[in-house]
Structures are given as structure tokens and as C-alpha cells.
Amino acid sequence: MSKSGLKGLLKTVFGGDADGGVATATATVTPTVATPEEKASGAEKKVKDLSSKKLKAMPNAEKVQLLKELRGGTAMTKERKEAQRAIYNAMEMDKAFLKEDEKHRKKIADNLIDTKEKKAKLKQLRKDWKTASKDDKLTLMRDAITAQCKELGIDTPPEVKEIDEPPKDGLITNGYFDPNDGKIYINTNAKSSFNTSMERALDLAMHENSHNYQDRLVKKVENGTLKQGDPEYEEALMFQANSEAGGYVDGTEDFKTYQKQPLEEHAHLNGPKTAKVILKKL
């Protein structure tokens, strides 16, 4: 019980005094504070007991708190990972953030195609994509990432590095953003989506730079420059929770949840939508 939960001081009667009065003494009650392990167990039970409908209806802030409590225990057990996946699958993207994100897309396209010469060049590259040089394709992706960064207020675009990694176990990594070095890695292997079409390449570039943007938002939350009331704030709290140790769900663990967790749901939405807005201008 917390101190605020106490209605008054508890009294203990010790006996009468010389005048026949009653002497009393107050006993200070120290509230019991749950240990991190107890909180983790409690969060696990709460998620398990809630229906998917009730969990979905819960405010995102409460879901974020449950995630933090789950990870505060001694270990992320199988049951706690299941609870974490259930929370991710019940999360919804913040509406204010989505509106802000949508506003950015047209401006990103305008930044990339701001002259007739650029438009004509990209139209030709789109037509010749399958036979275009690797360098021309990478240049477009770098230019698109620079245009996206300009609109998102990222002063220095991330370095884009080329890798060549073949499929493994039937799956291929088309690219990734590494928050440790701040670089974007694009797989130029023949089986990668990089070679499929301009649309897929733009989708990949915008997807991976969305992860860069998410990382920036988390850092702004942590240094206090992004605050409650800002349109990106609520979504950034979800990105932060998703970025914590043990918080990211790999595709091999559960592919459905991998796509639904905040970091990936946003990138999988923003990548193709931004690519389509860019191509619509050609």
C-alpha cells in the first residue's frame, strides 16, 4: 500500500496512564514497494488475463509502461516474450504522428524533384532501371535519403554503404539501418529488391531512413528536446520502448509481430507510401 493510500495513521494502544487516561503511540507504516521481478510478473499476468479487445483499447502510454515492467525482471522468459508480442500487436500508431508524417511526403518528393532536368533524368532512370548501373541506382537512393532528411530536419544525412549479401535460408536482407554507427546499408546483391524496380529501391531507402528518423526522435525524447504536446512525442515513446534491450522482435521469432511492432510498422508504412508519392510526380 502506498502512503497516499493510507487513510490515517494507525494507532497502537499500550495501556493506561497514572490518571486513568489512555496512552497511545503512532506506528509508522512503511509502504511495501514491489520489486522489479514482482512488477514483471504482475505485468505478465495482467496481459495474459486481458482479452485482446481490452488490451487494444488500453491507452498506448499504459502499454509502454507494461513493456517496461515486463523487461525489468530477472529475465525475459518465454511467457514474457509472448506478453510483449501481445502488447505490440495491440498497439496503434499515434494519429497526430501519422498526420505529421503524411505532410512530410509531398515535401520530400518536391525536394527530390525540384527541376525539370531532375524530373527528366529520373523518368529515364525509372525506364532503364534493370539495366542501369549500380552507381546510378545508389546515387538516386542517396539523393532520396538527403531529400527526406532535409524535410525531417536531419542536418546530416546518414552515410549509405553498399553490401553484397546473398539470401540465407531462403530469406534476404535488402538493407538495414545500424543505430550504433548511424549508417544505412543497402544490399546490392542480384536477389535484392534494390535491383527489382525504382519503386522498390525508393521504398527501401525511405524505409531504412525512417529508422534513422525514429532513432533521432528517441534521442530527442531522452535529451528533453521533444516534449509532450509535440506531434511526434507519443509515437516517439513507443519507438523508445521498442528500441530498449530485449524490446525488438526479430522476424525469426514472429514475423507478424516483427511487422507490427512500432519501429517496423512505421517504416513499412512510410517506405512504400513515400516512394509512391515520389513516383507520382514523374
Secondary structure by P-SEA (a helix, b strand, c coil): ccccccccbbbbbcccccccbbbbbbbbbbcccccaaaaaaaaaaaaaaccaaaaaaccaaaaaaaaaaaaccccccaaaaaaaaaaaaaccccaaaaaaaaaaaaaaaaaacccaaaaaaaaaaaaacccccaaaaaaaaaaaaaaaaaaaccccccbbbbbbbcccccccccccccccccbbbbbccccccccccaaaaaaaaaaaaaaaaaaaaaaaaaaccccccccaaaaaaaaaaaacccccccccccaaaaaacaaaaaaaaaaaaaaaaaaaac
